[in-house]
Amino acid sequence: MKLTKYISIIILFVSSLTWAQVTFEAKVSKKTLGINERLRVDFEMNQDGDNFNPPGFSGFTIVGGPNQSVSNSWINGKRTYKKIYSYVLAPKKRGDFTIGQASITIDDETFKTIPIDITVTAAVEKPKDPNDPNYIASENIHLVAEISKTSPYLNEAITVIYKLYLAPSINPYDVNVLDNPQFNDFWNQEIKLKELKMERGSYNGEDYNYIVCKKLVLYPQKTGKLDIEPLSLNVVVSVPTNRRDIFGSRIMTRLNTTAVSSKRIIDVKALPEAGKPVDFTGAVGDFSFKVTTSKTQLDATESLQAKVEVSGKGNLKLFNLPKISLPSSLEVYEPEHSESVRTNLEGMQGSITDNYTIVPQYKGKYPIPSISFSYFDLETESYKRLSSEEIIIDVLDGPINSSNGNNNVVSDNNIKQRIVLNNDQFKFIKTKTSFTAISTAHFFKTKLFWLLVLLPFLAIPLAMVIRKKKKDMAADVFGNRIRQADKLARKYLSKAKRELGKKEAFYIALEKALHNYLKAKLHIETSELSKDRIKALLKDKGVDAEVITGFNTILESCELARYTPITTVTMQDDYNKAAKTITLIDKQAR
């Protein structure tokens, strides 16, 4: 009998310890989800706390929340308390991610949740339910990748335009990219869009609205079948439901959904081997070619510029320009490469240039031989060759090369014979100098000298004025209280001001700011923040009844605003009222 009694006492003791233990944990709706699904994260605690800090949610976009719910229940005389902060997340891309630690302060002690690993896979098929708004959205929203050519040549430009088609009954609010395709086998360039515009069109023979979401130009770098991966978008829309209002019109519901384009495959053809020039370097398109020089007559040791230029339309950034061949008596430096290329839906257009600096060493005439450039013409589907004219460089004055051999022989691949240089070649360049100052500047009795001498005397009256101003401000007790109250209002409402325009985040921050202000001003805890308690304490402090009523009205607005449509103008008005009310309370409270 005694043993049973002791066991009961121990059980009751352990139960009381368990009841008193604080729990704070994170829960997720699923640990594996598709890129087109949503994830719900709940941070749950069994006691109220302050300073809740959520994790950063790296790899996800917050599409809902934070939503706050509180429940109290009494079972067999025992109180059960539960408070939950909820978020709805949309994955940005596929991969493995971690929901980090959230923290909260309960009874002056900080508690943290355990990190949770989440895996995001490719888009998954959703169940069909005609009464489900998500299913209605999926049946009336289509993301299509339109490709200009599905069987291009290697290095031929193709365009990909992603269009989001929406049924007329669907109203879009926002479109964001969740997962960009990886163009691993392509050179790609995105065409920037100034804005997203709604246009009229058709999809599968039916009238639809559409939005052009992304435009790209691709140049395939491999032959064979290449994949163009899907694009995933997060779309905020309102869709009609089966419910109707009192006028018979369908009630719309706003939701976040994911639109995914289908994977496309293109078959890239190899360039023909028949007729391919030996010097072909991969240029595909329609081009012109020229070689020019800045001058054709000069003296020895002077320099000239020789420019090799290809211009036109094609894969300008994806091939090399031909090299010029020069006589061994011309000193040539590495070319400076420049590009003036713009990319639009028709591909690359513009010019690329190699600019050579050439310095002749001896008197004479030197030829820059003709060079050629080959490319594949897409219109005729054949190779074309363009050649430059021979250019003669006439060096009028300079030393005569007395070395044996013909110095006008063109070298192959810019490998030139050894040049015998004149001993006076760089005589005009001096490597040492000895400069002497024309006049020496003195600091004594200059304007700067007298200014620095007089500056301390000029600062004395300024310091007296500042001191008097501070004294007057210190004596202005009423003005100081106003300034201090305004400063206090800005301090507590700073976070709410940053969230202006985001309804739920703004009103949560505003409510929290008002609660924190009262806790600091009235020295009370969160559990004591009831309307009657606030009214009584503020009345005891000497605050006017009208100000107290205004404060409670703002708190009620914070609670109701989460469930009703609110404009930015209304939020700004509530913010101004809160700032004014805090200022008035701080001025009136004794």
C-alpha positions as CSV (number, residue, x, y, z in Angstrom):
1,M,0.0,0.0,0.0
2,K,2.8,2.4,0.9
3,L,4.7,1.4,-2.3
4,T,1.6,2.3,-4.4
5,K,1.3,5.7,-2.6
6,Y,5.0,6.5,-3.3
7,I,4.6,5.6,-7.0
8,S,1.6,7.9,-7.2
9,I,3.5,10.8,-5.7
10,I,6.4,10.2,-8.1
11,I,4.1,10.2,-11.1
12,L,2.4,13.4,-10.0
13,F,5.8,15.0,-9.4
14,V,7.1,14.0,-12.9
15,S,3.8,15.2,-14.5
16,S,4.1,18.6,-12.9
17,L,7.7,18.9,-14.1
18,T,6.5,17.9,-17.6
19,W,3.7,20.5,-17.5
20,A,6.1,23.3,-16.4
21,Q,8.6,22.5,-19.2
22,V,8.7,25.1,-22.0
23,T,8.5,23.7,-25.6
24,F,9.3,25.6,-28.7
25,E,9.5,23.6,-31.9
26,A,9.3,23.9,-35.7
27,K,6.9,21.7,-37.8
28,V,6.6,21.4,-41.6
29,S,3.8,20.1,-43.7
30,K,6.2,17.9,-45.7
31,K,9.9,17.3,-46.0
32,T,9.9,16.5,-49.7
33,L,8.0,18.6,-52.2
34,G,8.0,19.6,-55.9
35,I,9.1,22.9,-57.2
36,N,5.4,23.7,-58.0
37,E,4.2,22.9,-54.4
38,R,4.0,25.0,-51.2
39,L,5.5,24.3,-47.8
40,R,3.8,25.3,-44.5
41,V,6.1,25.9,-41.6
42,D,4.7,26.3,-38.0
43,F,6.7,27.5,-35.0
44,E,4.8,26.3,-32.0
45,M,5.2,27.1,-28.3
46,N,3.3,26.2,-25.1
47,Q,4.0,29.5,-23.4
48,D,3.8,33.1,-24.6
49,G,7.1,34.9,-25.3
50,D,8.6,38.0,-26.8
51,N,11.1,38.8,-29.6
52,F,10.2,36.0,-32.0
53,N,12.9,35.8,-34.7
54,P,12.1,33.6,-37.7
55,P,15.0,32.0,-39.8
56,G,16.0,33.4,-43.1
57,F,14.3,30.7,-45.2
58,S,17.2,30.5,-47.7
59,G,16.0,28.9,-51.0
60,F,12.4,29.8,-50.5
61,T,10.0,32.8,-51.1
62,I,7.5,33.7,-48.4
63,V,4.1,33.7,-50.1
64,G,2.0,33.7,-46.9
65,G,2.5,34.8,-43.4
66,P,3.5,35.3,-40.8
67,N,0.1,34.3,-39.4
68,Q,-0.3,34.1,-35.7
69,S,-2.8,32.0,-33.8
70,V,-3.4,31.5,-30.1
71,S,-5.5,28.8,-28.3
72,N,-6.3,28.3,-24.6
73,S,-8.2,25.3,-23.3
74,W,-8.9,23.8,-19.9
75,I,-9.0,20.0,-19.5
76,N,-9.7,18.5,-16.1
77,G,-8.7,21.8,-14.4
78,K,-5.5,22.1,-16.3
79,R,-4.7,24.9,-18.7
80,T,-3.3,24.2,-22.2
81,Y,-1.8,27.1,-24.0
82,K,-0.6,27.0,-27.6
83,K,0.8,29.9,-29.8
84,I,1.8,29.3,-33.5
85,Y,3.6,31.5,-36.0
86,S,2.8,30.1,-39.5
87,Y,4.5,30.7,-42.9
88,V,3.7,29.5,-46.4
89,L,6.8,29.1,-48.5
90,A,7.4,28.6,-52.3
91,P,10.7,26.9,-53.3
92,K,12.9,29.0,-55.6
93,K,14.8,26.1,-57.1
94,R,15.4,22.4,-56.8
95,G,17.9,21.0,-54.3
96,D,18.4,20.3,-50.6
97,F,17.7,23.2,-48.2
98,T,17.5,23.7,-44.4
99,I,14.9,25.6,-42.5
100,G,17.2,27.3,-39.9
101,Q,16.6,28.0,-36.2
102,A,13.9,30.3,-35.0
103,S,14.3,31.9,-31.6
104,I,12.1,33.4,-28.9
105,T,12.5,34.7,-25.4
106,I,10.3,33.2,-22.7
107,D,10.8,34.2,-19.0
108,D,14.1,35.9,-19.9
109,E,15.4,32.7,-21.4
110,T,16.1,32.2,-25.2
111,F,14.7,29.1,-26.8
112,K,15.6,27.9,-30.4
113,T,14.1,25.3,-32.7
114,I,15.9,22.4,-34.3
115,P,16.8,22.9,-38.1
116,I,14.8,20.9,-40.5
117,D,16.1,19.5,-43.9
118,I,13.9,20.0,-46.9
119,T,14.3,18.4,-50.4
120,V,12.8,20.2,-53.4
121,T,12.3,18.0,-56.5
122,A,11.1,18.7,-60.0
123,A,7.5,19.7,-60.6
124,V,4.9,17.0,-59.5
125,E,1.5,16.3,-60.9
126,K,-1.4,17.6,-58.7
127,P,-4.7,15.8,-58.0
128,K,-7.7,16.9,-60.1
129,D,-10.5,18.5,-58.1
130,P,-12.9,20.9,-59.9
131,N,-13.8,22.6,-56.6
132,D,-10.2,23.2,-55.7
133,P,-9.0,26.8,-56.6
134,N,-5.5,25.4,-57.2
135,Y,-6.9,22.9,-59.7
136,I,-8.9,25.7,-61.4
137,A,-5.8,27.8,-61.7
138,S,-3.7,24.9,-63.1
139,E,-6.4,24.3,-65.8
140,N,-6.6,27.9,-66.8
141,I,-2.9,29.0,-66.6
142,H,-0.3,27.7,-69.1
143,L,3.3,28.6,-69.5
144,V,4.6,28.0,-73.0
145,A,8.1,28.2,-74.4
146,E,7.9,29.3,-78.1
147,I,11.1,28.5,-80.0
148,S,11.9,30.2,-83.4
149,K,13.6,27.1,-84.9
150,T,13.7,23.5,-83.6
151,S,16.3,22.3,-86.1
152,P,19.1,24.9,-86.3
153,Y,22.6,24.6,-87.5
154,L,25.5,24.6,-85.0
155,N,26.1,28.3,-83.9
156,E,22.9,29.5,-85.5
157,A,20.8,31.9,-83.4
158,I,17.4,30.8,-82.1
159,T,15.0,32.7,-79.9
160,V,13.0,31.3,-77.0
161,I,10.0,33.4,-75.7
162,Y,8.2,32.3,-72.6
163,K,4.5,33.3,-72.6
164,L,2.2,32.9,-69.6
165,Y,-1.4,32.3,-71.0
166,L,-4.3,33.1,-68.7
167,A,-8.0,32.4,-69.2
168,P,-10.1,35.6,-69.3
169,S,-11.6,34.6,-65.9
170,I,-8.2,34.7,-64.2
171,N,-6.8,38.0,-62.9
172,P,-3.0,38.2,-62.4
173,Y,-1.4,40.2,-59.6
174,D,2.3,39.2,-59.6
175,V,4.7,37.0,-61.5
176,N,8.1,35.9,-60.1
177,V,10.7,33.4,-61.4
178,L,11.1,30.3,-59.2
179,D,13.5,28.2,-61.3
180,N,15.4,29.3,-64.3
181,P,16.4,26.7,-67.0
182,Q,20.1,25.8,-67.3
183,F,21.3,26.3,-70.8
184,N,24.5,24.2,-70.4
185,D,24.9,23.5,-74.1
186,F,24.2,27.0,-75.4
187,W,25.7,30.4,-75.4
188,N,22.7,32.4,-74.2
189,Q,21.7,36.1,-73.8
190,E,18.5,37.2,-72.0
191,I,16.7,40.2,-73.6
192,K,15.6,42.5,-70.8
193,L,11.9,43.4,-70.7
194,K,10.9,46.9,-69.7
195,E,7.6,45.8,-68.2
196,L,5.2,42.9,-68.2
197,K,2.2,43.7,-70.4
198,M,-1.1,41.9,-70.8
199,E,-1.9,41.1,-74.5
200,R,-4.7,39.3,-76.3
201,G,-4.0,35.9,-78.0
202,S,-5.2,32.3,-78.3
203,Y,-4.2,29.0,-76.7
204,N,-5.4,25.7,-78.2
205,G,-7.9,27.6,-80.4
206,E,-9.5,29.5,-77.4
207,D,-9.3,33.2,-76.5
208,Y,-6.7,33.8,-73.8
209,N,-4.7,36.7,-72.4
210,Y,-0.9,36.3,-72.2
211,I,2.1,37.9,-70.7
212,V,5.6,37.7,-72.2
213,C,7.7,36.7,-69.1
214,K,11.2,36.1,-70.6
215,K,13.0,36.4,-73.9
216,L,16.3,34.7,-74.7
217,V,18.7,34.3,-77.7
218,L,20.5,30.9,-77.8
219,Y,23.4,29.8,-79.9
220,P,23.8,25.9,-79.7
221,Q,27.4,24.8,-79.1
222,K,26.9,21.1,-79.7
223,T,25.2,19.0,-82.4
224,G,22.5,16.5,-81.8
225,K,19.4,16.6,-79.6
226,L,19.7,19.3,-76.9
227,D,17.2,19.9,-74.0
228,I,15.7,23.3,-73.2
229,E,14.8,22.8,-69.5
230,P,11.4,24.1,-68.1
231,L,11.0,27.5,-66.6
232,S,9.0,27.7,-63.3
233,L,7.1,30.8,-62.2
234,N,5.3,31.8,-59.0
235,V,2.1,33.4,-60.1
236,V,-0.3,35.3,-57.8
237,V,-3.8,35.3,-59.3
238,S,-7.4,35.5,-58.3
239,V,-9.6,32.6,-59.6
240,P,-13.4,32.2,-59.5
241,T,-15.0,29.8,-57.0
242,N,-18.3,28.0,-57.0
243,R,-19.7,30.5,-54.4
244,R,-21.6,33.5,-55.4
245,D,-22.4,36.9,-53.7
246,I,-25.8,38.4,-53.1
247,F,-25.8,39.8,-56.7
248,G,-25.2,36.4,-58.3
249,S,-21.6,37.1,-59.2
250,R,-18.9,34.5,-58.6
251,I,-16.7,35.2,-55.6
252,M,-13.0,35.3,-56.4
253,T,-10.3,33.9,-54.3
254,R,-6.6,35.0,-54.3
255,L,-3.9,32.4,-54.3
256,N,-0.3,31.6,-55.2
257,T,0.3,28.9,-57.8
258,T,3.2,27.6,-59.9
259,A,3.3,27.6,-63.7
260,V,5.9,25.3,-65.3
261,S,6.7,25.2,-69.0
262,S,7.2,21.8,-70.7
263,K,10.7,20.6,-71.6
264,R,11.6,21.3,-75.3
265,I,14.1,19.4,-77.4
266,I,15.8,20.8,-80.5
267,D,17.9,18.9,-83.0
268,V,21.1,20.8,-83.9
269,K,22.6,20.1,-87.3
270,A,26.3,19.9,-87.9
271,L,27.8,22.3,-90.5
272,P,28.5,20.5,-93.8
273,E,32.0,19.2,-94.4
274,A,31.7,19.6,-98.2
275,G,33.4,22.8,-99.2
276,K,34.6,23.8,-95.7
277,P,37.6,26.1,-96.0
278,V,40.8,25.2,-94.2
279,D,40.9,28.5,-92.3
280,F,37.2,28.3,-91.2
281,T,37.0,29.2,-87.4
282,G,33.2,28.7,-86.8
283,A,31.7,32.0,-88.0
284,V,28.0,31.5,-88.9
285,G,25.8,34.3,-90.3
286,D,26.1,37.1,-92.8
287,F,29.3,39.2,-92.5
288,S,31.6,41.7,-94.3
289,F,35.4,41.8,-93.8
290,K,38.1,44.5,-94.2
291,V,41.6,45.3,-93.2
292,T,42.6,49.0,-92.9
293,T,45.6,51.0,-91.7
294,S,45.7,54.5,-90.1
295,K,48.4,55.6,-92.5
296,T,50.4,54.2,-95.4
297,Q,53.4,56.6,-95.3
298,L,55.5,57.3,-92.3
299,D,59.1,57.5,-91.0
300,A,61.0,54.8,-89.2
301,T,60.2,54.4,-85.5
302,E,56.8,56.0,-86.0
303,S,53.8,53.8,-85.4
304,L,50.7,53.0,-87.4
305,Q,47.5,51.1,-86.6
306,A,46.3,48.2,-88.7
307,K,42.7,47.1,-88.0
308,V,41.1,43.7,-88.9
309,E,37.3,44.0,-88.7
310,V,34.4,41.7,-89.2
311,S,30.9,43.2,-89.1
312,G,27.4,41.9,-89.8
313,K,24.9,39.6,-88.2
314,G,25.8,36.2,-86.6
315,N,27.8,34.6,-83.8
316,L,30.2,37.5,-83.6
317,K,31.5,36.7,-80.1
318,L,32.1,33.0,-80.8
319,F,34.9,32.9,-83.4
320,N,38.4,34.2,-83.8
321,L,39.5,36.8,-86.4
322,P,42.2,35.9,-88.9
323,K,45.8,37.1,-88.1
324,I,47.7,39.5,-90.4
325,S,51.1,38.4,-91.8
326,L,53.8,41.1,-91.8
327,P,57.4,41.5,-93.2
328,S,60.1,40.7,-90.6
329,S,61.3,44.4,-90.7
330,L,58.0,45.6,-89.2
331,E,57.7,45.3,-85.4
332,V,54.2,44.3,-84.5
333,Y,52.6,44.2,-81.0
334,E,49.8,41.9,-79.7
335,P,46.4,43.1,-81.1
336,E,43.9,44.9,-78.9
337,H,40.5,43.1,-79.3
338,S,37.3,45.2,-79.1
339,E,33.6,44.4,-79.6
340,S,30.7,46.6,-80.5
341,V,27.9,44.0,-80.5
342,R,24.2,44.3,-79.5
343,T,21.9,41.3,-79.1
344,N,18.2,41.3,-79.9
345,L,15.7,38.7,-80.9
346,E,17.4,38.4,-84.3
347,G,20.7,37.5,-82.7
348,M,24.1,39.3,-82.4
349,Q,24.7,42.3,-84.7
350,G,27.6,44.7,-84.8
351,S,31.3,44.3,-85.3
352,I,34.5,42.9,-83.7
353,T,38.0,44.2,-84.3
354,D,41.6,43.3,-83.7
355,N,43.8,46.5,-83.7
356,Y,47.5,46.0,-84.3
357,T,50.2,48.6,-83.5
358,I,53.1,48.4,-86.0
359,V,56.4,50.2,-85.8
360,P,58.8,50.0,-88.9
361,Q,62.5,50.0,-88.2
362,Y,64.0,50.8,-91.5
363,K,63.4,52.8,-94.7
364,G,61.7,51.0,-97.6
365,K,58.4,49.7,-98.9
366,Y,56.7,46.9,-97.0
367,P,53.6,45.0,-98.1
368,I,50.7,43.8,-95.8
369,P,49.5,40.9,-97.8
370,S,45.9,40.0,-98.5
371,I,44.2,37.8,-95.8
372,S,40.9,36.0,-96.0
373,F,38.0,35.3,-93.7
374,S,35.6,32.4,-94.2
375,Y,32.1,31.9,-92.8
376,F,29.0,29.7,-93.3
377,D,26.1,31.6,-94.9
378,L,22.7,30.5,-93.5
379,E,20.7,31.8,-96.4
380,T,22.5,29.9,-99.1
381,E,23.7,27.1,-96.7
382,S,27.2,27.3,-98.1
383,Y,30.6,28.6,-97.2
384,K,31.8,32.0,-98.3
385,R,35.3,33.5,-98.4
386,L,36.1,37.3,-98.1
387,S,39.6,38.6,-98.8
388,S,41.2,42.0,-98.1
389,E,43.3,44.1,-100.4
390,E,47.1,44.2,-100.2
391,I,48.4,47.3,-98.5
392,I,51.8,48.9,-99.1
393,I,53.5,50.7,-96.2
394,D,56.0,53.3,-97.4
395,V,58.7,54.2,-94.8
396,L,60.1,57.5,-96.1
397,D,62.9,58.3,-93.7
398,G,65.0,56.1,-91.5
399,P,68.1,53.9,-91.3
400,I,68.8,51.4,-94.1
401,N,68.9,47.8,-93.2
402,S,72.4,46.5,-94.1
403,S,71.7,43.0,-93.0
404,N,71.7,40.2,-95.6
405,G,68.6,38.8,-97.0
406,N,65.3,40.1,-98.2
407,N,63.7,42.1,-95.4
408,N,60.4,42.4,-97.3
409,V,59.8,38.7,-97.0
410,V,56.5,38.0,-95.2
411,S,56.8,35.9,-92.1
412,D,54.4,33.0,-91.4
413,N,52.2,33.3,-88.3
414,N,54.0,36.5,-87.2
415,I,57.3,34.6,-86.6
416,K,59.8,37.1,-87.9
417,Q,63.6,37.0,-88.5
418,R,65.9,38.6,-86.0
419,I,66.0,42.4,-86.7
420,V,69.3,44.2,-86.5
421,L,68.5,47.5,-84.7
422,N,70.2,50.8,-84.9
423,N,72.2,51.7,-81.8
424,D,70.5,55.1,-81.7
425,Q,67.0,53.7,-82.0
426,F,65.8,54.9,-78.6
427,K,68.2,57.8,-78.2
428,F,65.4,60.4,-77.9
429,I,64.0,58.6,-74.8
430,K,65.7,59.9,-71.6
431,T,65.6,57.6,-68.6
432,K,66.8,60.0,-65.9
433,T,65.7,63.6,-65.1
434,S,66.8,66.4,-62.7
435,F,64.0,68.9,-62.3
436,T,64.5,72.1,-60.4
437,A,61.6,74.1,-58.9
438,I,61.1,77.5,-60.5
439,S,59.9,79.1,-57.3
440,T,59.8,77.9,-53.7
441,A,56.5,78.3,-51.8
442,H,56.6,79.5,-48.1
443,F,53.9,78.8,-45.5
444,F,54.8,81.7,-43.2
445,K,52.5,84.8,-43.6
446,T,50.3,83.0,-46.2
447,K,46.5,83.3,-46.1
448,L,46.3,79.7,-44.7
449,F,48.8,80.7,-42.0
450,W,46.8,83.7,-40.8
451,L,43.5,81.7,-41.0
452,L,44.9,79.0,-38.7
453,V,46.1,81.6,-36.3
454,L,42.8,83.4,-36.1
455,L,40.6,80.3,-36.1
456,P,40.7,79.7,-32.2
457,F,39.6,83.3,-31.6
458,L,36.8,83.0,-34.1
459,A,35.7,79.7,-32.4
460,I,35.2,81.4,-29.0
461,P,32.0,83.3,-29.8
462,L,30.6,80.3,-31.7
463,A,31.1,78.1,-28.6
464,M,29.4,80.7,-26.5
465,V,26.4,80.7,-28.8
466,I,26.2,76.9,-28.8
467,R,26.4,76.8,-25.0
468,K,23.6,79.4,-24.6
469,K,21.5,77.4,-27.1
470,K,21.9,74.2,-25.1
471,K,21.1,76.0,-21.8
472,D,17.9,77.4,-23.3
473,M,16.9,74.0,-24.5
474,A,17.6,72.5,-21.1
475,A,15.4,75.1,-19.5
476,D,12.5,74.3,-21.9
477,V,11.0,71.4,-19.9
478,F,7.8,71.2,-22.0
479,G,9.6,71.4,-25.3
480,N,12.0,68.7,-24.1
481,R,9.1,66.4,-23.2
482,I,7.7,66.9,-26.7
483,R,11.0,66.1,-28.4
484,Q,11.6,63.1,-26.1
485,A,8.1,61.8,-26.9
486,D,8.5,62.2,-30.6
487,K,11.9,60.4,-30.4
488,L,10.3,57.5,-28.4
489,A,7.5,57.2,-31.0
490,R,10.0,56.9,-33.9
491,K,12.0,54.3,-31.9
492,Y,9.1,52.0,-31.3
493,L,7.5,52.4,-34.8
494,S,10.6,52.2,-36.9
495,K,10.1,48.6,-37.9
496,A,6.4,49.2,-38.7
497,K,7.4,52.1,-41.0
498,R,9.8,49.8,-42.9
499,E,6.9,47.3,-43.5
500,L,4.5,49.9,-45.0
501,G,2.7,48.4,-48.0
502,K,2.9,44.8,-46.7
503,K,-0.4,44.5,-44.8
504,E,0.2,41.5,-42.5
505,A,3.8,42.3,-41.7
506,F,3.0,46.0,-41.1
507,Y,0.1,45.4,-38.6
508,I,2.1,42.7,-36.7
509,A,5.0,45.1,-36.3
510,L,2.6,48.0,-35.4
511,E,0.8,45.8,-32.7
512,K,4.2,44.6,-31.4
513,A,5.5,48.2,-31.2
514,L,2.4,49.4,-29.2
515,H,2.7,46.4,-26.8
516,N,6.4,47.0,-26.3
517,Y,5.8,50.7,-25.6
518,L,3.2,49.9,-23.0
519,K,5.3,47.3,-21.3
520,A,8.2,49.8,-21.1
521,K,6.0,52.7,-20.0
522,L,3.7,50.9,-17.6
523,H,6.1,48.2,-16.4
524,I,3.7,45.3,-17.1
525,E,4.1,41.9,-18.7
526,T,2.6,40.6,-22.0
527,S,0.0,38.5,-20.1
528,E,-1.5,41.7,-18.5
529,L,-2.1,43.5,-21.8
530,S,-5.9,43.4,-21.8
531,K,-8.0,46.4,-22.9
532,D,-9.5,47.0,-19.5
533,R,-6.1,46.7,-17.8
534,I,-4.5,49.2,-20.3
535,K,-7.4,51.6,-19.8
536,A,-7.1,51.5,-16.0
537,L,-3.3,52.0,-16.0
538,L,-3.3,54.8,-18.4
539,K,-6.1,56.6,-16.5
540,D,-4.1,56.3,-13.3
541,K,-1.2,57.9,-15.1
542,G,-3.3,60.9,-16.0
543,V,-3.8,60.2,-19.7
544,D,-6.9,61.8,-21.3
545,A,-9.8,59.4,-22.0
546,E,-9.9,60.5,-25.6
547,V,-6.2,59.4,-26.0
548,I,-6.9,56.1,-24.3
549,T,-9.8,55.4,-26.6
550,G,-7.6,56.2,-29.6
551,F,-4.9,53.8,-28.4
552,N,-7.4,50.9,-28.0
553,T,-8.9,51.8,-31.5
554,I,-5.5,51.4,-33.1
555,L,-5.1,48.0,-31.4
556,E,-8.5,46.9,-32.7
557,S,-7.4,48.0,-36.2
558,C,-4.3,45.8,-35.9
559,E,-6.5,42.8,-35.2
560,L,-9.1,43.4,-37.8
561,A,-6.7,44.5,-40.6
562,R,-5.4,40.9,-41.1
563,Y,-8.8,39.7,-42.3
564,T,-10.0,42.7,-44.3
565,P,-8.6,44.4,-47.4
566,I,-6.4,47.4,-46.5
567,T,-4.8,50.0,-48.8
568,T,-1.4,51.6,-48.4
569,V,-3.2,54.9,-47.6
570,T,-5.0,53.3,-44.7
571,M,-1.8,51.8,-43.4
572,Q,-0.1,55.2,-43.5
573,D,-3.0,56.7,-41.6
574,D,-2.9,54.1,-38.9
575,Y,0.9,54.6,-38.6
576,N,0.4,58.4,-38.2
577,K,-2.3,57.8,-35.5
578,A,0.0,55.4,-33.6
579,A,2.9,57.9,-33.6
580,K,0.6,60.7,-32.5
581,T,-1.0,58.6,-29.7
582,I,2.4,57.5,-28.3
583,T,3.6,61.1,-28.3
584,L,0.4,62.2,-26.4
585,I,0.6,59.4,-23.9
586,D,4.3,60.2,-23.2
587,K,3.5,63.9,-22.7
588,Q,0.5,63.4,-20.5
589,A,1.6,60.4,-18.4
590,R,2.9,61.3,-14.9
